[in-house]
Amino acid sequence: MHESTLALYPGSFDPITNGHINIIERGLKVFDRLIVGVATNIRKQQLFSPEERVMMIKETIGTNSKVEVVAFDGLLVDFARSRGVAAILRGLRAVSDFEFEFQMAHMNRRLGPNIETVFMMTGEDHFYVSSQLVREIARFQGDVSGVVPKPVAERLHQHFNK
């Protein structure tokens, strides 16, 4: 009998993009269950609250018993350990992401030696999209409909048209 594998896909998801959704969908082909962990990134100014980001992700992916969406703060490995996670799933868009992700993977391995980091390349349709770029385009009333899910595009529009 095969043991169920649980992975954690962490990110600030501020906001979630179609590239993130692509990683979630593909991650479910590799892992039995996935926790989408909405992190508070102390290095970034957040546009949406953690609760808003969780809600946007849930609105986008709908109800799926294989996916749990939850906000967390603190060390990633502590959260992963507390949830019994076997692997941390990370998306790579470009070579420029690799150095940071490489450092984080090694530090996470040092802090949580029983938790593996698995990298997945972002789909070619989404590699150029980042949450930061989406926020900039939305701030100036640009069309983000092709790069973020519909509930996210609506929220961005509401946020920047107050």
Salt bridges, closest charged atoms under 4 A:
ASP14 OD2 - ARG135 NH1 3.98
ASP32 OD2 - HIS2 NE2 3.43
GLU59 OE2 - ARG155 NH2 3.26
GLU68 OE1 - ARG83 NH2 2.57
ASP78 OD1 - ARG81 NH1 3.16
ASP97 OD1 - ARG93 NH2 3.17
GLU101 OE2 - ARG90 NH2 2.55
GLU116 OE2 - ARG109 NH1 2.97
